[in-house]
Amino acid sequence: MSTVVIVIHLMVVVSLIATVLLQRSEGGALGIGGGGNGNVMTGRGAANALTRATTFLAAGFFATSIALSVIANVENRSGSVLDGIPDSAVEGSGNGILDQLPGALPDIPAEPAAPAAPVSE
């Protein structure tokens, strides 16, 4: 489902970019089709058509963007990372989440061992 919406979104984006670049530039020199008299689309009718096309493509862009965010939210219904911890680790018996790590260190004794007796010669 999300792949179809992504493909539609990309087609709308490319069309929107092309439509914006075809519009007549009003002094910023950013438009491709705003130059001389040899343009295919000239006059007021073309400007209205491009304006309407830009409006519809912008609405499509917003609609597909919102649809993609909703789909991502629905497909990604995972809980918290801490939901996978067993209840015994949460209650305070041991080191908690560190006990779940692979190759966890063995338990360290509460009191250090007595120092070795000095060797006399």
Summary of the structure (lengths in Angstrom):
residues: 121
radius of gyration: 32.8
end to end distance: 82.3
largest distance: 109.7
contacts: 213
relative contact order: 0.10
helix: 55%
strand: 0%
